[in-house]
Amino acid sequence: MLSSPDSKKNPGVDSHLNHITNPRVDAVDRIVDGWVRQVPDFDSGPIQVLGRLNRVARLLDNNLRSFFQVHGLGIGDYDLMAALFRMGPPYMARPSSIARTSLLTSAGVTLRVDRMVKMGMVKRVDDLDDRRGVYVQLTDEGVDVVGRVALINRERQRRMLNSLTPEESAILESAFRKLEQSLVSPGWPDQ
């Protein structure tokens, strides 16, 4: 339980004031403190891990959205372009392949392709072997933009992780992989 200097003298003093004197206390600490005050044997482990993971994910998402917006892109736009770029020349794939190699759903790919065609970053190319099929291909401008933005973003990501040692980064990567696999596996606990 958190405690402010006055809480021992006056138990009525709210411990949320502790964040003024201890900058390391965050919102998750204050949430846990509230639970522990109400339920003394409360197991705060899941909230401490998942609460912080949720906060970090939101901070990263907001940071990425702002970064890509400066470059005229959304996160999904960049994800689509990066998936095509990673495939190498001629930077072309079917929408279903893009969905499998990105963080986008099939519907998300379709939405982004429409937007990116209007922006001149990708174009649709008919499949000559299958008249119903279509490919998506980066334009020359799209290749330039994604290449430039990827380099800037990689440096930003490195700076984001500067507070972690290489060992801590490896531990987090391994733990996040394990957590993700458990959440997408069959038999995941009922809601």
For each residue, the residues with C-beta under 8 A, 3 or more apart:
1: 15 33 36 37
2: 15 16 18 22 25 29 30 33
3: 7 8 15 18
4: 7 13 14 15 17 18 21
5: 8 21
6: 9 10 13 17
7: 3 4 10 11 13 15
8: 3 5 11
9: 6 13
10: 6 7 13
11: 7 8
12:
13: 4 6 7 9 10 17
14: 4 17
15: 1 2 3 4 7 18 30 33 37
16: 2 19 30 33
17: 4 6 13 14 20 21
18: 2 3 4 15 21 22 25
19: 16 22 23 25 26 29 30
20: 17
21: 4 5 17 18
22: 2 18 19 25
23: 19
24:
25: 2 18 19 22 29 30
26: 19 29 30 52 55
27: 30 31 51 55
28: 31 32 47 48 51 52 55
29: 2 19 25 26 32 33
30: 2 15 16 19 25 26 27 33 34
31: 27 28 34 35 47 51
32: 28 29 35 36 42 44 47 48 51
33: 1 2 15 16 29 30 36 37
34: 30 31 37 38
35: 31 32 38 39 42 44 47
36: 1 32 33 39 40 42 44
37: 1 15 33 34 40
38: 34 35 42
39: 35 36 42
40: 36 37
41:
42: 32 35 36 38 39
43: 46
44: 32 35 36 47 48
45: 48 49
46: 43 49 50
47: 28 31 32 35 44 50 51
48: 28 32 44 45 51 52
49: 45 46 52 53
50: 46 47 53 54
51: 27 28 31 32 47 48 54 55
52: 26 28 48 49 55 56
53: 49 50 56 57
54: 50 51 57 58
55: 26 27 28 51 52 58 59
56: 52 53 59 60
57: 53 54 60 61
58: 54 55 61 62
59: 55 56 62 63
60: 56 57 63 64 160
61: 57 58 64 65 75
62: 58 59 65 66
63: 59 60 66 67 160
64: 60 61 67 68 75
65: 61 62 68 69 74 75
66: 62 63 69 70
67: 63 64 70 71 153 156
68: 64 65 71 73 74 75 77 78 149
69: 65 66 72 73 74
70: 66 67
71: 67 68 78 145 149
72: 69 119
73: 68 69 77 78 81 145 149
74: 65 68 69 77 78 112 115
75: 61 64 65 68 78 79
76: 79 80 103 104 108 111 112
77: 68 73 74 80 81 112 115 116 119 121
78: 68 71 73 74 75 81 82 146 149 153
79: 75 76 82 83 102 103 104 112
80: 76 77 83 84 98 102 104 109 112 113 116 122 136
81: 73 77 78 84 85 116 121 122 138 142 145 146
82: 78 79 85 86 102 146 150
83: 79 80 86 87 93 98 101 102 104
84: 80 81 87 91 92 93 98 122 136 137 138 142 146
85: 81 82 91 138 143 146 147 150
86: 82 83 101
87: 83 84 91 92 93 97 101
88: 91
89:
90: 137
91: 84 85 87 88 137 138 142 143
92: 84 87 125 135 136 137 138
93: 83 84 87 97 98 101 135 136
94: 97 98 127 133 134 135 136
95: 98 99 106 109 110 113 134 136
96: 99 100 106
97: 87 93 94 100 101
98: 80 83 84 93 94 95 101 102 104 109 136
99: 95 96 102 104 105 106 108 109
100: 96 97
101: 83 86 87 93 97 98
102: 79 80 82 83 98 99 109
103: 76 79
104: 76 79 80 83 98 99 108 109 112
105: 99 108 109
106: 95 96 99 109 110
107: 110 111
108: 76 99 104 105 111 112
109: 80 95 98 99 102 104 105 106 112 113 136
110: 95 106 107 113 114
111: 76 107 108 114 115
112: 74 76 77 79 80 104 108 109 115 116
113: 80 95 109 110 116 117 122 124 136
114: 110 111 117 118
115: 74 77 111 112 118 119
116: 77 80 81 112 113 119 121 122 142
117: 113 114 120 121 122 123 124
118: 114 115
119: 72 77 115 116
120: 117 139 141 142
121: 77 81 116 117 138 139 141 142 145 146
122: 80 81 84 113 116 117 136 137 138 139 142
123: 117 136 137 139
124: 113 117 134 135 136 137
125: 92 134 135 136 137
126: 131 133 134 135
127: 94 130 131 132 133 134 135
128:
129: 133
130: 127 133
131: 126 127
132: 127
133: 94 126 127 129 130
134: 94 95 124 125 126 127
135: 92 93 94 124 125 126 127
136: 80 84 92 93 94 95 98 109 113 122 123 124 125
137: 84 90 91 92 122 123 124 125
138: 81 84 85 91 92 121 122 142 143 146
139: 120 121 122 123 142 143
140: 143 144
141: 120 121 144 145
142: 81 84 91 116 120 121 122 138 139 145 146
143: 85 91 138 139 140 146 147
144: 140 141 147 148
145: 71 73 81 121 141 142 148 149
146: 78 81 82 84 85 121 138 142 143 149 150
147: 85 143 144 150 151
148: 144 145 151 152
149: 68 71 73 78 145 146 152 153
150: 82 85 146 147 153 154
151: 147 148 154 155
152: 148 149 155 156
153: 67 78 149 150 156 157
154: 150 151 157 158
155: 151 152 158 159
156: 67 152 153 159 160
157: 153 154 160 161
158: 154 155 161 162
159: 155 156 162
160: 60 63 156 157
161: 157 158 164 169
162: 158 159
163:
164: 161 168 169 172
165: 168 169
166: 169 170
167: 170 171
168: 164 165 171 172
169: 161 164 165 166 172 173
170: 166 167 173 174
171: 167 168 174 175
172: 164 168 169 175 176
173: 169 170 176 177
174: 170 171 177 178
175: 171 172 178 179
176: 172 173 179 180
177: 173 174 180 181
178: 174 175 181 182
179: 175 176 182 183
180: 176 177 183 184
181: 177 178 184 185
182: 178 179 185 188
183: 179 180 188
184: 180 181 188
185: 181 182 188
186:
187:
188: 182 183 184 185
189:
190:
191:
